[in-house]
Amino acid sequence: MRIQAPRPLTVLEIMPGGTDGMSLDLMRRDRAADPGINELLIVASLQAAHKLGITRVSLVEDPKEPLSYDSEWIVLIDDCVDGVTGTPDDVFTELKLGMADMGGMDMSDTGGTEGMDMGDSASSDGMAKKFRLMGAASKLLGGDAGDVKYPHHLVNGRVATDPDVHTGKPGERVRLRIINAGSDTAYRVALGDHRLTLTHTDGFPVRHQDVDAPLVGVGERYDVLVTLGDGVFPLVALAEGKNANALALLPTGSGSVPKATVRPKELDGMIMTASQLRAADDVRLESAKTDVTHQIKLTGNMMK
């Protein structure tokens, strides 16, 4: 890994505004304990991460891979604000203002299914709101679906109007390795006119489950098997509760190119979350007596 630095560094340092002209080579050797797909992140300032574009995928192959497939496709999904409407630090600054400056807005009639765009409207303190998304809700997520309005949702770094393309063949069995690298968005992920077989979550095998679309939370990874049909198919990552989507294309033959806003019927079919899956028998932990029990209440209420 190479990091740019204006001076010799003994530890990895990334400071706001200090990333330009820096140079550092790092090497670390580890034995991979488990196969699977992982997201590599460097934790730094939001602005430093924005400058470096440091989201990478680490794939650890299983030397005794039990699955059979013809090819694989890494699908990295992200919610993107970088440099379009502002920077991540700009977003964070606005969000730190909290809800107190919303002027007692009544949200009771917003319906709770799609986020309400705050645009550049002024709050009670006269400050324009560029990044806040109000009313984004999802029953699948238990209520709140996010707080940030993103100008773009990406698949493999590309916007829906200029999508990433993975070319396949009819009858080919493909392993999709899906990663949600977003910060504030869960995605329903569907391949038009196909059913998906979930095989792994977060790198570990689960009992195989056929679904129309998994709901992939922030930081989650799913491995999926699919047998391809004949045509041009949209792979759509629908931003849950936000009325927006990311798009990639999977052509296996001739056909019309789907629109950037396409919504495959599978997005409203059988949706499954990680909590509904069960670990495969060969990785299931043995039952054991509980030593200590701690109660943690996740109220979902910022006032508690």
Backbone as numpy.savetxt, mean C-alpha at the origin, in Angstrom:
# Nx Ny Nz CAx CAy CAz Cx Cy Cz
24.22 -0.51 -0.50 23.37 0.67 -0.50 24.25 1.90 -0.50
23.99 2.85 -1.38 24.78 4.07 -1.44 23.93 5.26 -0.99
24.44 5.99 -0.01 23.81 7.22 0.47 24.78 8.36 0.21
24.29 9.48 -0.27 25.15 10.63 -0.54 25.40 11.43 0.74
26.66 11.86 0.97 27.00 12.61 2.18 28.13 13.60 1.90
28.07 14.82 2.47 29.12 15.82 2.24 30.35 15.60 3.11
30.29 14.66 4.04 31.39 14.42 4.96 31.40 12.94 5.34
32.53 12.43 5.85 32.57 11.03 6.28 31.56 10.77 7.39
30.88 9.65 7.32 29.89 9.29 8.32 30.25 7.96 8.95
30.08 7.87 10.26 30.29 6.60 10.95 28.97 5.88 11.20
27.88 6.61 11.17 26.54 6.03 11.27 25.72 6.60 10.15
24.60 5.95 9.86 23.74 6.42 8.80 22.95 7.62 9.30
23.27 8.80 8.73 22.60 10.02 9.13 21.93 10.63 7.90
20.67 10.93 8.03 19.97 11.67 6.98 19.22 12.80 7.66
19.62 14.02 7.38 19.02 15.18 8.03 18.23 15.98 7.01
17.15 16.66 7.45 16.38 17.49 6.52 17.27 18.50 5.81
17.20 18.51 4.48 17.98 19.46 3.70 19.43 19.08 3.55
19.86 17.96 4.13 21.26 17.61 4.09 21.59 16.40 3.25
20.69 16.01 2.38 20.91 14.78 1.62 21.67 15.03 0.33
21.65 16.24 -0.20 22.31 16.50 -1.48 23.82 16.43 -1.32
24.49 15.76 -2.24 25.94 15.71 -2.23 26.53 14.75 -1.22
25.70 13.92 -0.58 26.20 12.97 0.41 26.61 11.67 -0.27
27.60 10.97 0.29 28.03 9.71 -0.30 28.46 8.74 0.79
27.88 7.55 0.79 28.23 6.54 1.77 27.82 5.18 1.24
28.74 4.22 1.29 28.43 2.85 0.92 28.28 2.01 2.18
27.21 1.25 2.25 26.96 0.39 3.39 26.79 -1.04 2.92
27.32 -1.99 3.67 27.08 -3.39 3.37 26.78 -4.11 4.67
25.73 -4.90 4.65 25.38 -5.69 5.82 25.07 -7.11 5.36
25.61 -8.08 6.06 25.37 -9.48 5.72 24.53 -10.12 6.82
23.43 -10.72 6.43 22.57 -11.42 7.37 22.11 -12.72 6.74
21.80 -13.67 7.60 21.20 -14.91 7.13 19.68 -14.73 7.16
19.04 -14.90 6.03 17.59 -14.74 5.96 16.92 -15.93 6.64
16.19 -15.64 7.71 15.57 -16.73 8.47 14.36 -17.31 7.76
13.63 -16.44 7.05 12.39 -16.88 6.42 12.31 -16.34 5.00
11.77 -17.14 4.08 11.53 -16.62 2.73 10.35 -15.66 2.73
10.24 -14.89 1.66 9.11 -13.98 1.54 9.54 -12.64 0.98
8.58 -11.73 0.91 8.83 -10.41 0.34 8.77 -9.38 1.44
9.70 -8.43 1.41 9.80 -7.41 2.44 9.99 -6.05 1.80
9.54 -5.02 2.49 9.72 -3.65 2.04 10.87 -3.04 2.81
11.84 -2.46 2.10 12.98 -1.82 2.73 12.73 -0.33 2.85
12.88 0.19 4.07 12.66 1.61 4.31 13.83 2.17 5.08
14.16 3.43 4.81 15.10 4.17 5.64 14.28 5.19 6.41
14.35 5.12 7.74 13.57 6.03 8.57 14.37 7.30 8.77
13.84 8.39 8.25 14.51 9.67 8.33 13.45 10.74 8.39
13.82 11.99 8.10 12.79 13.02 8.01 11.90 12.72 6.81
10.68 13.22 6.85 9.78 13.03 5.72 10.37 13.63 4.46
11.01 14.79 4.60 11.56 15.46 3.44 12.75 14.68 2.87
13.55 14.08 3.76 14.68 13.28 3.28 14.19 12.07 2.51
13.18 11.42 3.04 12.62 10.27 2.34 12.05 10.69 0.99
11.42 11.86 0.95 10.87 12.40 -0.30 11.98 12.61 -1.32
13.12 13.15 -0.88 14.21 13.43 -1.81 14.85 12.15 -2.35
15.02 11.17 -1.47 15.76 9.98 -1.86 14.92 8.94 -2.59
13.61 9.00 -2.40 12.75 8.01 -3.02 13.09 6.60 -2.55
13.24 6.43 -1.24 13.80 5.19 -0.71 12.72 4.21 -0.28
12.07 3.61 -1.23 11.23 2.45 -1.01 11.73 1.36 -1.94
12.15 0.26 -1.38 12.68 -0.84 -2.17 12.06 -2.14 -1.69
12.14 -3.16 -2.52 11.58 -4.46 -2.20 12.70 -5.48 -2.08
12.67 -6.25 -1.01 13.62 -7.35 -0.80 12.85 -8.66 -0.94
13.30 -9.51 -1.84 12.63 -10.78 -2.10 13.56 -11.93 -1.71
13.15 -12.70 -0.73 13.92 -13.86 -0.28 13.24 -15.11 -0.84
13.92 -15.77 -1.76 13.35 -16.96 -2.40 13.43 -18.17 -1.46
12.43 -19.02 -1.54 12.41 -20.27 -0.77 13.16 -21.34 -1.57
14.27 -21.88 -1.05 15.00 -22.92 -1.80 14.18 -24.19 -1.99
13.12 -24.34 -1.20 12.23 -25.49 -1.34 10.82 -25.01 -1.67
10.73 -24.08 -2.62 9.46 -23.47 -2.97 8.40 -24.52 -3.32
7.28 -24.55 -2.56 6.25 -25.55 -2.84 5.26 -25.14 -3.93
5.22 -23.84 -4.26 4.26 -23.36 -5.25 4.78 -23.59 -6.67
3.85 -23.78 -7.58 4.19 -23.96 -8.99 3.58 -22.81 -9.79
4.44 -22.08 -10.52 3.96 -20.97 -11.33 4.97 -20.68 -12.43
4.52 -19.95 -13.45 5.35 -19.72 -14.64 6.16 -18.43 -14.56
5.62 -17.42 -13.90 6.32 -16.13 -13.79 5.80 -15.41 -12.57
6.47 -14.31 -12.22 6.00 -13.52 -11.10 6.05 -12.04 -11.45
5.25 -11.28 -10.73 5.13 -9.83 -10.97 5.07 -9.15 -9.62
6.06 -8.30 -9.35 6.06 -7.50 -8.12 5.19 -6.27 -8.35
4.21 -6.09 -7.46 3.24 -4.99 -7.58 3.39 -4.11 -6.35
4.08 -2.98 -6.50 4.33 -2.05 -5.39 3.35 -0.89 -5.50
2.45 -0.79 -4.53 1.39 0.22 -4.54 1.76 1.33 -3.56
1.48 2.57 -3.94 1.87 3.69 -3.08 0.89 4.84 -3.26
0.69 5.60 -2.18 -0.03 6.87 -2.27 1.00 7.99 -2.32
0.88 8.86 -3.30 1.97 9.78 -3.64 1.53 11.23 -3.55
2.28 12.02 -2.78 2.06 13.47 -2.74 3.32 14.21 -3.17
4.42 13.49 -3.33 5.75 14.08 -3.49 5.82 15.12 -4.60
5.96 16.38 -4.20 6.22 17.45 -5.14 5.07 17.83 -6.04
3.91 17.20 -5.89 2.78 17.50 -6.76 1.97 18.65 -6.18
1.37 18.41 -5.01 0.63 19.48 -4.33 1.42 20.03 -3.15
2.53 19.41 -2.85 3.36 19.83 -1.73 4.32 18.70 -1.40
4.94 18.78 -0.24 5.88 17.76 0.21 5.28 17.01 1.40
5.83 15.84 1.74 5.35 15.15 2.93 5.42 15.99 4.20
6.44 16.83 4.31 6.52 17.71 5.48 5.39 18.73 5.49
4.98 19.20 4.31 3.84 20.12 4.24 2.57 19.44 4.74
2.39 18.19 4.34 1.22 17.43 4.77 1.24 17.27 6.29
2.38 16.89 6.82 2.49 16.66 8.26 2.22 17.94 9.04
2.72 19.06 8.54 2.49 20.33 9.22 1.00 20.64 9.32
0.27 20.40 8.23 -1.17 20.66 8.25 -1.91 19.69 9.16
-1.53 18.41 9.12 -2.22 17.43 9.94 -2.00 17.67 11.43
-0.84 18.25 11.79 -0.57 18.51 13.20 -1.51 19.54 13.80
-2.20 20.30 12.93 -3.17 21.27 13.44 -4.37 20.58 14.07
-4.58 19.31 13.70 -5.67 18.55 14.30 -7.02 18.97 13.78
-8.06 18.58 14.52 -9.44 18.83 14.11 -10.00 20.11 14.69
-9.28 20.74 15.62 -9.84 21.90 16.31 -10.13 23.06 15.38
-9.40 23.14 14.25 -9.56 24.28 13.35 -10.58 24.03 12.26
-11.41 22.98 12.40 -12.40 22.69 11.37 -13.71 23.41 11.59
-13.74 24.26 12.64 -14.90 25.12 12.83 -16.16 24.38 13.21
-16.03 23.22 13.89 -17.21 22.49 14.31 -18.02 21.94 13.16
-17.37 21.57 12.06 -18.07 21.08 10.89 -18.90 19.85 11.22
-20.14 19.83 10.76 -21.04 18.70 10.97 -20.80 17.66 9.90
-20.30 16.48 10.32 -19.99 15.42 9.37 -21.08 14.36 9.33
-22.22 14.61 9.98 -23.23 13.57 10.13 -23.89 13.20 8.82
-23.83 14.06 7.80 -24.52 13.77 6.55 -23.58 13.43 5.41
-22.33 13.07 5.72 -21.39 12.81 4.65 -21.50 11.41 4.08
-22.28 10.54 4.72 -22.51 9.21 4.16 -21.48 8.19 4.57
-20.23 8.62 4.70 -19.20 7.74 5.23 -18.67 6.69 4.27
-18.81 6.88 2.95 -18.27 5.89 2.02 -17.13 6.45 1.20
-17.15 7.71 0.84 -16.09 8.30 0.05 -15.58 9.56 0.73
-14.26 9.81 0.62 -13.68 10.96 1.26 -14.17 12.26 0.66
-14.31 13.28 1.51 -14.73 14.60 1.06 -13.51 15.46 0.85
-13.33 15.96 -0.35 -12.18 16.78 -0.72 -12.32 18.15 -0.08
-11.36 18.51 0.79 -11.40 19.82 1.43 -10.89 20.92 0.52
-10.25 20.52 -0.61 -9.75 21.51 -1.55 -8.85 22.51 -0.87
-8.98 23.78 -1.26 -8.21 24.84 -0.64 -9.09 25.73 0.20
-10.22 25.20 0.68 -11.14 26.00 1.48 -10.49 26.38 2.79
-10.88 27.53 3.31 -10.29 28.03 4.54 -11.03 27.47 5.74
-10.29 27.21 6.81 -10.88 26.78 8.06 -11.22 28.00 8.89
-11.65 27.76 10.15 -12.06 28.87 11.00 -10.91 29.80 11.32
-9.67 29.32 11.22 -8.54 30.20 11.51 -8.01 30.88 10.25
-8.71 30.69 9.13 -8.34 31.37 7.90 -7.27 30.67 7.10
-6.77 29.53 7.56 -5.71 28.82 6.85 -6.30 27.84 5.86
-5.80 27.84 4.63 -6.32 26.94 3.60 -5.91 25.51 3.90
-6.81 24.58 3.55 -6.56 23.16 3.76 -6.29 22.50 2.41
-5.05 22.11 2.16 -4.68 21.52 0.87 -4.67 20.01 0.90
-4.39 19.43 2.06 -4.07 18.01 2.10 -5.07 17.15 2.87
-5.91 17.76 3.68 -6.79 16.99 4.55 -7.98 16.44 3.78
-8.28 15.17 4.01 -9.44 14.52 3.40 -10.41 14.16 4.51
-11.62 14.71 4.44 -12.61 14.47 5.48 -13.64 13.45 5.03
-14.12 12.65 5.98 -15.23 11.73 5.71 -14.85 10.46 5.00
-13.55 10.16 4.85 -13.15 8.91 4.21 -13.43 7.77 5.19
-14.35 6.88 4.82 -14.78 5.83 5.74 -14.91 4.50 5.03
-14.77 3.43 5.79 -14.89 2.08 5.25 -15.35 1.13 6.34
-16.41 0.38 6.07 -16.85 -0.63 7.03 -15.80 -1.72 7.18
-15.10 -2.04 6.09 -14.08 -3.08 6.15 -12.92 -2.68 7.06
-12.66 -1.37 7.16 -11.59 -0.88 8.00 -12.08 -0.50 9.39
-13.35 -0.70 9.64 -13.90 -0.38 10.95 -14.21 1.08 11.15
-14.30 1.85 10.05 -14.64 3.27 10.19 -13.74 4.14 9.35
-12.75 4.76 9.98 -11.89 5.74 9.32 -11.04 5.09 8.23
-11.02 5.70 7.04 -10.24 5.15 5.92 -9.05 6.02 5.56
-8.74 7.01 6.37 -7.58 7.85 6.09 -7.88 9.32 6.24
-6.82 10.12 6.23 -6.95 11.55 6.50 -6.30 12.44 5.45
-5.58 11.85 4.50 -4.80 12.65 3.56 -5.35 12.52 2.15
-5.44 13.66 1.46 -5.85 13.71 0.05 -4.60 13.58 -0.82
-4.52 12.50 -1.58 -3.35 12.26 -2.43 -3.68 12.58 -3.89
-2.79 13.30 -4.57 -3.03 13.59 -5.98 -2.86 12.38 -6.88
-2.06 11.39 -6.42 -1.82 10.20 -7.24 -1.74 8.96 -6.37
-2.19 7.85 -6.92 -1.96 6.52 -6.37 -1.22 5.74 -7.44
-0.14 5.06 -7.06 0.80 4.49 -8.03 0.88 2.97 -7.94
1.15 2.35 -9.07 1.61 0.96 -9.12 2.98 0.96 -9.78
3.97 0.49 -9.05 5.36 0.46 -9.53 5.81 1.82 -10.04
5.43 2.85 -9.28 5.89 4.20 -9.56 5.20 4.91 -10.70
4.12 4.35 -11.24 3.46 4.94 -12.40 2.01 5.29 -12.08
1.56 6.41 -12.65 0.19 6.86 -12.44 -0.75 6.07 -13.34
-2.05 6.17 -13.04 -3.05 5.37 -13.76 -3.16 5.74 -15.23
-2.82 6.98 -15.59 -2.90 7.39 -16.99 -1.69 6.95 -17.81
-0.67 6.44 -17.14 0.53 5.92 -17.82 0.98 4.66 -17.07
0.18 3.59 -17.13 0.35 2.47 -16.21 1.52 1.56 -16.52
1.98 0.88 -15.47 2.95 -0.20 -15.63 2.28 -1.35 -16.37
3.05 -2.08 -17.18 2.51 -3.17 -18.00 3.32 -4.44 -17.75
2.62 -5.53 -17.46 3.25 -6.85 -17.35 2.61 -7.75 -18.40
3.38 -8.18 -19.36 2.85 -8.98 -20.46 2.91 -10.47 -20.12
1.78 -11.15 -20.33 1.71 -12.58 -20.06 1.15 -13.34 -21.24
0.85 -14.62 -21.02 0.28 -15.48 -22.05 -0.98 -16.14 -21.50
-1.97 -16.38 -22.35 -3.17 -17.08 -21.89 -2.82 -18.44 -21.28
-3.40 -18.73 -20.13 -3.12 -19.99 -19.46 -1.91 -19.96 -18.55
-1.13 -18.90 -18.60 0.06 -18.78 -17.76 -0.35 -18.58 -16.30
0.40 -19.21 -15.41 0.15 -19.04 -13.98 1.16 -18.05 -13.42
0.65 -16.96 -12.87 1.51 -15.87 -12.41 1.39 -15.72 -10.90
2.51 -15.48 -10.27 2.53 -15.15 -8.85 2.66 -13.64 -8.70
1.65 -13.02 -8.15 1.69 -11.59 -7.86 2.22 -11.40 -6.45
3.21 -10.55 -6.32 3.73 -10.20 -4.99 3.34 -8.75 -4.74
2.29 -8.57 -3.96 1.65 -7.27 -3.78 2.13 -6.64 -2.48
2.61 -5.40 -2.57 3.09 -4.66 -1.40 2.38 -3.32 -1.34
1.80 -2.99 -0.19 1.23 -1.66 0.01 2.28 -0.81 0.72
2.95 0.05 -0.05 3.97 0.94 0.50 3.39 2.30 0.86
2.07 2.42 0.85 1.43 3.69 1.14 1.56 4.10 2.60
1.19 5.34 2.87 1.29 5.89 4.22 -0.05 6.01 4.91
-1.15 6.13 4.13 -2.44 6.47 4.73 -3.60 5.77 4.02
-3.31 4.77 3.18 -4.34 4.21 2.32 -4.29 2.69 2.30
-5.45 2.08 2.50 -5.61 0.64 2.25 -6.19 0.48 0.85
-5.88 -0.62 0.19 -6.30 -0.82 -1.20 -6.99 -2.18 -1.38
-8.13 -2.15 -2.08 -8.69 -3.38 -2.63 -7.96 -3.64 -3.94
-7.41 -4.82 -4.10 -6.63 -5.12 -5.30 -7.32 -6.23 -6.08
-7.67 -5.94 -7.33 -8.38 -6.90 -8.16 -7.81 -6.91 -9.56
-7.84 -8.08 -10.19 -7.48 -8.24 -11.59 -8.77 -8.54 -12.35
-9.12 -7.65 -13.27 -10.37 -7.78 -13.99 -10.59 -9.15 -14.60
-11.79 -9.72 -14.39 -12.20 -11.01 -14.98 -11.38 -12.19 -14.46
-10.80 -12.07 -13.28 -10.01 -13.16 -12.70 -10.34 -13.32 -11.21
-10.25 -14.55 -10.75 -10.24 -14.84 -9.31 -8.79 -15.01 -8.87
-8.53 -14.66 -7.63 -7.18 -14.71 -7.09 -7.10 -15.74 -5.98
-5.97 -16.43 -5.89 -5.74 -17.37 -4.81 -4.68 -16.81 -3.88
-5.07 -16.47 -2.65 -4.13 -15.94 -1.66 -3.31 -17.09 -1.10
-1.98 -16.94 -1.11 -1.09 -18.00 -0.62 -0.22 -17.57 0.55
0.10 -16.27 0.65 0.97 -15.78 1.71 0.50 -14.39 2.15
0.72 -14.08 3.42 0.59 -12.71 3.90 1.83 -12.37 4.71
2.38 -11.19 4.44 3.57 -10.71 5.13 4.69 -11.75 5.13
4.80 -12.47 4.01 5.90 -13.40 3.82 5.66 -14.82 4.29
4.57 -15.05 5.03 4.34 -16.38 5.58 3.14 -17.05 4.91
3.22 -18.37 4.69 2.14 -19.06 3.98 0.87 -19.16 4.81
-0.26 -19.07 4.12 -1.57 -19.23 4.73 -2.30 -20.36 4.01
-3.38 -20.82 4.61 -4.23 -21.77 3.91 -4.81 -21.07 2.69
-4.66 -21.67 1.53 -5.04 -21.02 0.29 -6.51 -20.64 0.30
-6.77 -19.43 -0.19 -8.13 -18.89 -0.20 -8.39 -18.20 -1.52
-9.45 -18.60 -2.22 -9.85 -17.94 -3.47 -10.74 -16.75 -3.16
-10.39 -15.58 -3.72 -11.13 -14.35 -3.47 -11.23 -13.56 -4.78
-12.08 -12.54 -4.75 -12.10 -11.58 -5.85 -11.05 -10.50 -5.66
-10.85 -10.08 -4.40 -9.88 -9.02 -4.12 -9.49 -9.06 -2.65
-8.20 -9.00 -2.33 -7.80 -8.79 -0.94 -7.82 -7.30 -0.61
-8.07 -6.97 0.66 -7.92 -5.60 1.13 -6.55 -5.52 1.79
-5.64 -4.78 1.17 -4.24 -4.75 1.59 -4.00 -3.48 2.41
-3.73 -3.66 3.69 -3.49 -2.53 4.57 -2.11 -1.94 4.39
-1.89 -0.79 5.02 -0.59 -0.12 4.93 0.51 -1.04 5.47
1.53 -1.26 4.66 2.66 -2.09 5.05 2.45 -3.58 4.86
1.26 -3.99 4.46 1.00 -5.41 4.29 1.51 -5.92 2.95
1.82 -7.22 2.91 2.25 -7.87 1.67 1.42 -9.12 1.47
1.01 -9.33 0.24 0.24 -10.52 -0.13 0.90 -11.20 -1.31
0.96 -12.53 -1.25 1.34 -13.32 -2.42 0.07 -13.96 -2.97
-0.08 -13.89 -4.30 -1.32 -14.29 -4.96 -0.98 -15.11 -6.20
-1.72 -16.18 -6.44 -1.60 -16.94 -7.68 -2.83 -16.69 -8.54
-2.60 -16.56 -9.86 -3.70 -16.35 -10.79 -3.34 -17.00 -12.13
-4.33 -17.65 -12.74 -4.16 -18.22 -14.08 -4.78 -17.26 -15.08
-3.99 -16.82 -16.05 -4.39 -15.72 -16.92 -5.34 -16.16 -18.03
-6.30 -15.26 -18.31 -7.17 -15.43 -19.45 -6.57 -14.79 -20.69
-7.41 -14.59 -21.71 -6.95 -14.04 -22.99 -7.55 -12.65 -23.17
-6.69 -11.63 -23.26 -7.19 -10.27 -23.44 -6.26 -9.26 -22.80
-6.80 -8.08 -22.51 -6.06 -7.02 -21.82 -6.80 -6.73 -20.52
-6.14 -6.98 -19.40 -6.83 -6.95 -18.11 -6.26 -5.86 -17.20
-7.14 -5.13 -16.50 -6.67 -4.11 -15.57 -6.41 -4.70 -14.19
-5.25 -4.38 -13.64 -4.98 -4.65 -12.23 -5.23 -3.34 -11.50
-6.28 -3.31 -10.70 -6.71 -2.06 -10.07 -6.52 -2.15 -8.56
-5.88 -1.13 -8.00 -5.78 -0.97 -6.55 -6.69 0.20 -6.18
-7.87 -0.12 -5.65 -8.85 0.89 -5.29 -8.56 1.43 -3.90
-8.33 2.73 -3.81 -8.05 3.36 -2.52 -9.32 3.30 -1.67
-9.29 2.50 -0.62 -10.48 2.22 0.18 -11.03 3.50 0.81
-12.29 3.79 0.47 -12.98 4.95 1.04 -12.58 6.28 0.47
-11.74 6.31 -0.59 -11.21 7.58 -1.09 -11.59 7.88 -2.53
-12.34 7.00 -3.19 -12.81 7.24 -4.56 -11.65 7.57 -5.50
-10.59 6.79 -5.44 -9.42 6.96 -6.31 -8.79 5.59 -6.50
-7.94 5.47 -7.51 -7.34 4.17 -7.75 -5.97 4.28 -8.41
-5.20 3.21 -8.24 -3.97 2.99 -9.01 -4.27 1.91 -10.03
-3.50 1.89 -11.12 -3.79 0.97 -12.22 -2.50 0.45 -12.84
-2.51 -0.84 -13.17 -1.50 -1.45 -14.04 -2.24 -2.33 -15.04
-1.56 -2.72 -16.10 -2.19 -3.52 -17.14 -1.48 -4.86 -17.30
-2.30 -5.89 -17.57 -1.76 -7.22 -17.81 -2.34 -7.74 -19.12
-1.67 -7.46 -20.24 -2.14 -7.96 -21.54 -1.61 -9.36 -21.83
-2.48 -10.21 -22.36 -2.06 -11.54 -22.80 -2.41 -11.77 -24.27
-3.08 -10.80 -24.87 -3.51 -10.90 -26.26 -4.09 -9.58 -26.70
-4.89 -9.61 -27.74 -5.49 -8.38 -28.25 -6.68 -7.98 -27.39
-7.00 -6.69 -27.44 -8.13 -6.17 -26.67 -7.98 -4.68 -26.47
-9.05 -4.03 -26.07 -9.02 -2.60 -25.84 -8.37 -2.30 -24.49
-7.69 -1.17 -24.42 -7.02 -0.76 -23.18 -8.05 -0.14 -22.24
-8.15 -0.61 -21.01 -9.12 -0.05 -20.07 -8.80 1.41 -19.74
-9.84 2.15 -19.36 -9.65 3.53 -18.94 -8.92 3.58 -17.60
-8.33 4.73 -17.32 -7.58 4.89 -16.07 -8.48 4.76 -14.84
-9.77 5.04 -15.01 -10.72 5.00 -13.90 -11.52 3.70 -13.85
-11.08 2.67 -14.55 -11.83 1.42 -14.63 -12.05 0.83 -13.24
-13.23 0.24 -13.05 -13.57 -0.42 -11.78 -14.06 -1.84 -12.08
-13.18 -2.83 -12.07 -13.61 -4.21 -12.31 -14.67 -4.65 -11.30
-15.58 -5.51 -11.74 -16.66 -5.97 -10.86 -16.12 -6.71 -9.65
-14.92 -7.26 -9.77 -14.33 -8.01 -8.66 -14.11 -7.14 -7.43
-14.01 -5.83 -7.62 -13.82 -4.93 -6.48 -15.01 -4.93 -5.54
-16.16 -5.36 -6.05 -17.37 -5.44 -5.22 -17.76 -6.89 -4.94
-16.84 -7.81 -5.19 -17.10 -9.23 -4.97 -16.67 -9.68 -3.59
-16.08 -10.85 -3.51 -15.62 -11.40 -2.24 -14.30 -10.74 -1.84
-14.35 -9.92 -0.80 -13.19 -9.19 -0.31 -12.70 -9.86 0.97
-11.41 -9.99 1.12 -10.88 -10.67 2.30 -9.72 -9.87 2.89
-9.67 -9.84 4.23 -8.58 -9.19 4.95 -7.70 -10.24 5.61
-6.53 -9.82 6.06 -5.58 -10.75 6.66 -6.15 -11.42 7.90
-7.01 -10.71 8.64 -7.57 -11.28 9.87 -8.47 -12.48 9.61
-8.95 -12.62 8.37 -9.83 -13.73 8.03 -9.06 -14.97 7.56
-7.77 -14.83 7.37 -6.95 -15.94 6.88 -6.38 -16.73 8.05
-5.93 -17.94 7.76 -5.35 -18.80 8.78 -3.99 -19.29 8.31
-3.05 -19.34 9.24 -1.69 -19.77 8.90 -1.70 -21.20 8.39
-0.82 -21.46 7.45 -0.65 -22.83 6.96 -0.15 -23.71 8.10
-0.49 -24.98 8.03 -0.17 -25.89 9.13 1.33 -25.96 9.43
2.17 -25.86 8.39 3.61 -26.03 8.60 4.28 -24.83 9.26
3.58 -23.69 9.38 4.16 -22.53 10.04 3.35 -22.12 11.27
2.31 -22.86 11.57 1.47 -22.52 12.71 2.24 -22.73 14.02
2.15 -21.75 14.93 2.81 -21.87 16.22 2.12 -22.92 17.08
2.90 -23.60 17.88 2.33 -24.59 18.78 1.53 -23.91 19.89
0.48 -24.58 20.33 -0.32 -24.05 21.43 0.51 -24.07 22.71
0.34 -23.03 23.51 1.10 -22.95 24.77 0.27 -22.19 25.80
0.58 -22.42 27.06 -0.10 -21.74 28.15 0.33 -20.28 28.20
-0.62 -19.39 28.42 -0.33 -17.96 28.50 0.39 -17.65 29.81
1.52 -16.95 29.71 2.27 -16.57 30.90 1.75 -15.27 31.50
1.58 -14.27 30.66 1.13 -12.96 31.12 0.11 -12.42 30.13
-0.93 -11.78 30.62 -1.94 -11.17 29.76 -1.97 -9.67 30.00
-1.81 -8.89 28.94 -1.93 -7.44 29.01 -3.13 -7.01 28.18
-3.95 -6.13 28.71 -5.12 -5.64 27.99 -4.79 -4.30 27.35
-4.98 -4.22 26.04 -4.74 -2.99 25.29 -6.03 -2.61 24.59
-6.54 -1.43 24.85 -7.79 -0.98 24.26 -7.50 -0.08 23.06
-7.92 -0.51 21.87 -7.82 0.30 20.66 -9.19 0.91 20.43
-9.40 2.11 20.93 -10.74 2.70 20.91 -11.11 3.30 19.57
-10.10 3.64 18.74 -10.41 4.30 17.48 -10.87 5.73 17.66
-10.72 6.27 18.84 -11.17 7.62 19.14 -9.99 8.45 19.58
-9.67 9.50 18.84 -8.51 10.33 19.16 -8.70 11.13 20.45
-9.94 11.17 20.97 -10.21 11.93 22.18 -9.94 11.11 23.44
-9.61 9.83 23.29 -9.36 8.97 24.45 -7.90 8.54 24.50
